[in-house]
Amino acid sequence: MPMSELVVYSLVYLFGTFISALAQVLLKKSAMKTYDSPIKEYLNPLVVTGYAIFFAATLCTLLAYKVVPLSMGPVLEATSYVYVTIFGVAIFHERVSKRKFLALALIIGGIVIYSFGV
């Protein structure tokens, strides 16, 4: 298997992980609103779009696993913690505690170590 093929499919996996984080943002935005009825709570544009994006993310993951080794999947999936934290700070104005920052540093460190095969 050529290395370029692995890189392309890894990027597909990362894209799926990224859009999954976007879907989480849409669902959280929807959960922060008050609705007149339970139907409107679950059948509104934010929720429907969020779940459609989750479906697309699943397809990206399935496609990527045609080439990406199974052992690499959790490493690529771990990037979602970084995306969700960035979206939380940028969109919801959440604060990142020292403990959470340390946890993200450990996650990123693990990804880097795995990437270099150390």
URNORMO-V130846 format. One line per field, one symbol per residue. ss: DSSP state (H for helix, E for strand, - for the rest). phi: phi as a letter, one per 30 degrees, with the letter a starting at -180 (. if undefined). psi: psi as a letter, one per 40 degrees, with the letter a starting at -180 (. if undefined). A space follows every 50 residues. Layout:
# URNORMO-V130846
ss=???
phi=???
psi=???
This chain:
# URNORMO-V130846
ss=--HHHHHHHHHHHHHHHHHHHHHHHHHHHHH------HHHHH--HHHHHH HHHHHHHHHHHHHH-----HHHHHHHH-HHHHHHHHHHHHHH-----HHH HHHHHHHHHHHHHHHH--
phi=.dddddddddddddddddddddddddddddddcccdbddddccbedddde dddeddddddddddddbddeddedddddddddedddddddcchdccdddd ddddddddddddddddid
psi=hidddddddddddddddddddddddddddddeihididddddgidddddd ddddddddddddddeddhideddddddeeddddddddddddefiihiddd dddddddddddddddef.
